[in-house]
Amino acid sequence: MFRALGRIIMVSLAALAAAAAGLFVLVTLGLERITRAAHGRTFDDDGIGTLFDFLRSGLHLAAAATILPALAVIVIGEVVRIRSLIDYVLGGGVALAAIPLVARLGHNADASALPIQAVWQVFATAGFAGGFVYWLFAGRRA
């Protein structure tokens, strides 16, 4: 009984650490990509409108950022007792890379309105980092 309780606590703490690591990578890498995209541009009336559109898109992404895909990776890994680093890293990357797609489903049915490649890269990288941190704390002893 105490072993199961300890495992539940370990999985919960590892999931929180993975979420923090993923958020850290998402924010830092996202800010770097925004800075690189905005470098050298002047913000006239059109630039300010573009900036507000970009921030509104970020708000939609944040609203759609659900923990369900990441929890699915954790639950499947724990139930099946997966110990492989690759499974957790790829699972975390896929779970977070799906968020921009989910964010677009309710707003625009146009298939050409998928997020730009940089957004996919930032989210996938944050998911890879979160999957690695989860594996480091709890996944390797699943």
Beta strands, then each sheet from edge to edge (+ up, - down):
end
